[in-house]
């Protein structure tokens, strides 16, 4: 099992952790109702995916 030989300094630890960022959720507009939705996911507003009705939305 790999074990570090020396203690990692606070500066190096924080510099490494600085790369962990929250990623903004990508949104596209639905071609049917123009509401924002995630790409490659059925629209929760109108229930369409790839210009086909896949489920009836609960209104």
C-alpha beads as a LAMMPS data file, in Angstrom:
LAMMPS data file: protein, C-alpha beads

59 atoms
58 bonds

1 atom types
1 bond types

-500.0 500.0 xlo xhi
-500.0 500.0 ylo yhi
-500.0 500.0 zlo zhi

Masses

1 110.0

Atoms # bond

1 1 1 0.000 0.000 0.000
2 1 1 1.379 3.414 -0.947
3 1 1 2.054 5.657 2.026
4 1 1 3.363 9.228 1.699
5 1 1 6.921 9.623 2.949
6 1 1 6.433 13.235 4.083
7 1 1 3.509 15.290 5.336
8 1 1 1.934 17.394 2.595
9 1 1 2.075 21.118 3.400
10 1 1 -1.093 23.175 3.821
11 1 1 -0.242 25.238 0.745
12 1 1 0.089 22.167 -1.454
13 1 1 -3.064 20.601 -0.019
14 1 1 -5.074 23.782 -0.601
15 1 1 -3.622 24.242 -4.086
16 1 1 -4.727 20.724 -4.975
17 1 1 -8.200 21.243 -3.510
18 1 1 -8.574 24.536 -5.395
19 1 1 -9.102 22.511 -8.577
20 1 1 -12.359 21.019 -7.224
21 1 1 -15.042 23.316 -8.592
22 1 1 -18.791 23.079 -8.848
23 1 1 -19.842 22.696 -12.487
24 1 1 -22.751 24.744 -13.763
25 1 1 -25.597 22.567 -15.069
26 1 1 -25.843 22.750 -18.865
27 1 1 -29.301 23.770 -20.084
28 1 1 -30.816 23.881 -23.562
29 1 1 -34.232 25.070 -24.672
30 1 1 -36.870 22.450 -25.464
31 1 1 -37.725 22.479 -29.193
32 1 1 -41.442 22.042 -28.428
33 1 1 -42.203 24.394 -25.520
34 1 1 -38.931 26.425 -25.344
35 1 1 -38.580 25.844 -21.590
36 1 1 -35.029 25.188 -20.272
37 1 1 -34.120 21.510 -19.869
38 1 1 -31.012 19.367 -19.522
39 1 1 -29.635 17.971 -22.799
40 1 1 -30.410 14.315 -23.654
41 1 1 -33.203 14.236 -21.054
42 1 1 -36.960 14.329 -21.631
43 1 1 -38.567 17.719 -21.009
44 1 1 -40.391 17.742 -17.696
45 1 1 -42.666 20.564 -18.838
46 1 1 -44.165 19.068 -22.028
47 1 1 -42.979 15.422 -21.823
48 1 1 -41.193 15.245 -25.191
49 1 1 -37.812 13.822 -26.125
50 1 1 -36.306 13.947 -29.603
51 1 1 -39.552 15.569 -30.857
52 1 1 -41.629 12.592 -29.658
53 1 1 -44.107 12.442 -26.771
54 1 1 -42.620 10.035 -24.229
55 1 1 -44.846 10.711 -21.215
56 1 1 -47.793 12.824 -20.179
57 1 1 -46.647 15.616 -17.865
58 1 1 -48.528 15.993 -14.603
59 1 1 -49.944 19.492 -14.719

Bonds

1 1 1 2
2 1 2 3
3 1 3 4
4 1 4 5
5 1 5 6
6 1 6 7
7 1 7 8
8 1 8 9
9 1 9 10
10 1 10 11
11 1 11 12
12 1 12 13
13 1 13 14
14 1 14 15
15 1 15 16
16 1 16 17
17 1 17 18
18 1 18 19
19 1 19 20
20 1 20 21
21 1 21 22
22 1 22 23
23 1 23 24
24 1 24 25
25 1 25 26
26 1 26 27
27 1 27 28
28 1 28 29
29 1 29 30
30 1 30 31
31 1 31 32
32 1 32 33
33 1 33 34
34 1 34 35
35 1 35 36
36 1 36 37
37 1 37 38
38 1 38 39
39 1 39 40
40 1 40 41
41 1 41 42
42 1 42 43
43 1 43 44
44 1 44 45
45 1 45 46
46 1 46 47
47 1 47 48
48 1 48 49
49 1 49 50
50 1 50 51
51 1 51 52
52 1 52 53
53 1 53 54
54 1 54 55
55 1 55 56
56 1 56 57
57 1 57 58
58 1 58 59
